[in-house]
């Protein structure tokens, strides 16, 4: 990303930069999420502080609400309950294990 001279100068100032190969990065802001596919992602270490630089095109999406489908299916499988019962248990519980215990 930077020429050899720039990297050398940054190193002398105590700044290290590392390119990170990322397939996808999600940034959650309130009820929205920004999804970057194949972004340029760099980690910058400057005097003990880590910073990340993210560049690329993104799509903006609404955040999913409610339990994830795989969690619902797991609770249904473990407890032999209906989808609605599994969803409600997951909403009441802090995690999948607690939801399973609630329905057992």
Backbone bond lengths (Angstrom), bond angles and torsions (degrees), N, CA, C in turn:
res aa  C-N    CA-C-N  psi(-1)  N-CA   C-N-CA  omega(-1)  CA-C   N-CA-C  phi
1 X - - - 1.456 - - 1.523 110.34 -
2 X 1.354 117.46 -42.60 1.451 121.02 178.59 1.518 108.73 -108.89
3 X 1.323 116.56 154.03 1.454 120.74 175.66 1.515 110.63 -69.64
4 X 1.333 116.79 165.12 1.453 122.24 -178.04 1.511 113.26 -57.17
5 X 1.337 118.51 -40.73 1.470 121.63 -179.43 1.523 111.61 -64.88
6 X 1.314 117.28 -40.64 1.462 121.19 -179.63 1.524 110.02 -65.35
7 X 1.336 116.99 -44.32 1.458 120.63 179.21 1.530 110.66 -62.41
8 X 1.321 116.90 -40.06 1.454 121.48 179.09 1.534 110.72 -63.79
9 X 1.325 117.10 -44.25 1.463 121.45 178.43 1.530 111.12 -62.95
10 X 1.330 116.43 -41.20 1.462 120.50 -179.90 1.530 110.08 -64.53
11 X 1.311 117.44 -41.66 1.461 121.81 179.18 1.523 110.64 -62.56
12 X 1.341 117.14 -40.52 1.463 121.01 178.89 1.527 111.30 -63.67
13 X 1.331 116.54 -30.64 1.470 121.03 179.22 1.533 111.63 -85.80
14 X 1.331 117.55 3.02 1.458 120.88 179.32 1.514 113.56 82.65
15 X 1.323 116.78 24.38 1.461 121.70 -179.52 1.527 108.42 -113.23
16 X 1.333 116.12 120.11 1.465 121.59 175.34 1.517 108.74 -109.51
17 X 1.332 115.71 139.92 1.458 120.35 179.51 1.520 108.93 -127.87
18 X 1.336 115.42 133.53 1.460 121.31 -178.41 1.525 108.64 -129.02
19 X 1.326 116.31 128.63 1.465 120.77 175.20 1.525 107.55 -78.62
20 X 1.321 117.25 136.75 1.461 122.51 179.38 1.520 107.98 -115.51
21 X 1.321 116.31 125.95 1.463 121.37 178.32 1.525 107.82 -81.24
22 X 1.307 116.91 108.46 1.468 121.66 -179.33 1.517 109.63 -120.76
23 X 1.317 116.09 137.02 1.464 120.80 176.32 1.528 110.83 -85.60
24 X 1.358 114.72 -34.94 1.462 119.26 -175.29 1.517 108.82 -156.44
25 X 1.338 116.79 139.18 1.458 122.34 175.12 1.525 107.19 -132.61
26 X 1.341 115.93 132.71 1.453 121.00 176.56 1.518 109.19 -114.46
27 X 1.339 116.41 134.56 1.454 122.56 176.31 1.531 106.23 -118.13
28 X 1.339 115.94 120.09 1.456 121.36 -178.05 1.524 109.76 -100.21
29 X 1.335 114.92 123.67 1.463 121.44 -179.66 1.529 106.99 -133.01
30 X 1.322 115.52 107.38 1.466 119.25 -178.86 1.512 110.57 60.22
31 X 1.338 116.92 -126.83 1.460 120.30 -179.47 1.522 112.06 -96.44
32 X 1.323 117.47 12.63 1.469 122.64 178.98 1.521 109.72 -113.86
33 X 1.322 115.27 159.10 1.456 119.48 172.17 1.521 108.26 -139.97
34 X 1.326 114.71 137.49 1.461 122.62 177.21 1.524 106.48 -101.89
35 X 1.334 116.65 125.67 1.461 121.25 -177.78 1.524 108.64 -113.92
36 X 1.337 114.95 117.15 1.461 122.64 177.87 1.525 107.49 -101.95
37 X 1.324 118.30 119.53 1.460 121.92 174.92 1.514 108.78 -101.13
38 X 1.327 116.59 130.97 1.470 124.16 -178.31 1.535 112.19 50.63
39 X 1.332 117.06 53.94 1.466 119.81 -178.15 1.527 111.71 -80.51
40 X 1.320 115.19 166.49 1.462 121.84 168.21 1.524 105.16 -90.12
41 X 1.322 116.50 117.34 1.450 121.57 -176.63 1.520 108.70 -126.74
42 X 1.328 116.11 128.33 1.459 121.57 -179.52 1.518 109.35 -127.81
43 X 1.330 114.86 143.50 1.460 121.45 173.87 1.517 106.53 -107.75
44 X 1.321 116.87 126.76 1.454 122.97 -178.20 1.523 107.79 -116.66
45 X 1.319 116.19 124.17 1.463 121.78 178.31 1.522 106.67 -111.10
46 X 1.320 116.35 110.02 1.459 121.94 -178.64 1.520 108.97 -121.31
47 X 1.303 115.95 106.25 1.463 122.93 177.41 1.524 112.06 52.39
48 X 1.332 115.68 47.03 1.451 121.07 176.46 1.518 115.52 86.72
49 X 1.303 118.13 -7.50 1.462 122.33 178.02 1.530 108.64 -97.62
50 X 1.320 117.17 128.13 1.453 121.00 176.28 1.520 109.67 -96.43
51 X 1.329 114.95 132.23 1.462 121.57 177.06 1.516 107.72 -131.35
52 X 1.313 116.21 152.47 1.456 120.86 178.32 1.517 108.60 -122.93
53 X 1.323 114.86 138.78 1.458 121.39 177.99 1.521 106.96 -116.25
54 X 1.325 117.05 127.00 1.451 123.81 -176.09 1.515 109.20 -122.49
55 X 1.334 116.07 125.70 1.465 120.90 179.02 1.509 109.30 -135.20
56 X 1.316 116.28 145.86 1.455 121.03 176.26 1.507 111.73 145.60
57 X 1.306 114.53 175.63 1.459 120.83 177.54 1.517 109.23 -82.26
58 X 1.318 115.99 147.15 1.456 120.23 -178.76 1.514 110.79 -139.51
59 X 1.321 114.50 160.90 1.452 121.22 170.96 1.516 106.98 -113.23
60 X 1.305 115.91 147.23 1.459 120.32 178.42 1.514 108.18 -105.85
61 X 1.315 116.26 129.79 1.453 121.70 -176.56 1.523 109.80 -130.26
62 X 1.317 115.14 159.71 1.465 120.64 171.36 1.518 107.41 -77.27
63 X 1.321 116.75 142.48 1.456 120.01 175.55 1.514 109.53 -68.11
64 X 1.328 114.91 144.82 1.460 119.58 174.73 1.521 108.38 -70.54
65 X 1.297 115.15 141.11 1.453 118.84 176.64 1.520 108.64 -114.00
66 X 1.285 116.09 150.05 1.450 120.56 -179.94 1.509 112.00 87.54
67 X 1.316 115.07 174.13 1.463 120.32 -177.75 1.535 112.05 -66.72
68 X 1.323 115.42 153.09 1.461 121.51 178.13 1.528 109.69 -71.47
69 X 1.332 116.08 148.08 1.463 121.07 -179.25 1.522 112.43 -56.96
70 X 1.340 116.50 -40.93 1.469 118.42 -178.56 1.528 111.55 -65.76
71 X 1.337 117.41 -33.01 1.468 120.49 176.37 1.531 110.73 -68.54
72 X 1.325 116.10 -42.12 1.467 120.78 178.95 1.521 110.13 -60.82
73 X 1.343 115.52 -46.86 1.465 119.92 -178.78 1.525 111.53 -64.00
74 X 1.319 117.49 -37.80 1.459 121.05 178.94 1.531 110.79 -64.60
75 X 1.327 117.11 -44.51 1.465 120.83 178.77 1.530 109.94 -63.84
76 X 1.334 117.00 -41.96 1.468 120.21 178.40 1.525 110.57 -61.30
77 X 1.314 116.40 -42.74 1.471 121.48 -178.84 1.527 111.47 -64.32
78 X 1.331 116.29 -42.95 1.465 120.89 -175.41 1.531 113.35 -76.62
79 X 1.337 117.01 -25.87 1.465 119.32 -174.19 1.522 113.69 -116.65
80 X 1.317 117.61 -6.72 1.467 122.17 -178.24 1.529 111.76 56.47
81 X 1.330 114.98 43.66 1.472 120.35 179.96 1.529 109.31 -108.22
82 X 1.322 116.22 175.19 1.465 121.13 178.03 1.535 110.00 -78.89
83 X 1.306 115.85 165.41 1.467 121.03 178.55 1.532 110.22 -60.45
84 X 1.329 116.73 -43.24 1.462 121.14 -178.69 1.529 111.15 -62.55
85 X 1.336 116.63 -41.60 1.470 120.33 178.49 1.531 110.92 -64.46
86 X 1.319 115.98 -41.16 1.470 120.41 179.60 1.526 110.59 -64.52
87 X 1.331 117.42 -44.31 1.469 121.26 179.06 1.523 110.72 -60.44
88 X 1.317 116.68 -45.29 1.464 120.45 -178.68 1.525 110.97 -64.76
89 X 1.316 116.89 -42.28 1.467 120.51 179.27 1.525 110.38 -62.86
90 X 1.331 117.27 -40.19 1.465 120.59 179.06 1.529 111.65 -67.78
91 X 1.311 116.75 -34.96 1.467 119.61 177.14 1.526 111.07 -67.38
92 X 1.335 117.00 -34.87 1.464 121.73 -179.35 1.521 112.23 -79.10
93 X 1.331 117.23 -27.54 1.459 122.21 -173.22 1.522 111.39 -95.31
94 X 1.328 114.56 163.43 1.464 119.70 177.50 1.519 112.32 -87.35
95 X 1.340 116.82 -20.36 1.465 120.26 179.17 1.519 109.95 -156.67
96 X 1.333 116.29 176.14 1.459 122.67 -176.58 1.533 111.07 -62.37
97 X 1.327 116.66 -43.52 1.467 120.13 -178.20 1.524 110.89 -59.34
98 X 1.305 117.37 -43.27 1.472 121.20 179.66 1.532 110.42 -64.99
99 X 1.332 117.25 -38.81 1.467 120.53 178.51 1.523 110.67 -64.66
100 X 1.324 116.90 -40.81 1.465 120.62 177.63 1.524 110.39 -62.62
101 X 1.331 116.27 -45.05 1.470 120.67 -179.90 1.528 110.73 -63.25
102 X 1.315 116.82 -37.56 1.473 121.07 179.99 1.532 110.94 -61.83
103 X 1.324 116.21 -37.76 1.460 121.00 -176.57 1.528 114.11 -90.46
104 X 1.320 117.43 -8.08 1.476 120.62 -178.55 1.507 112.06 -86.03
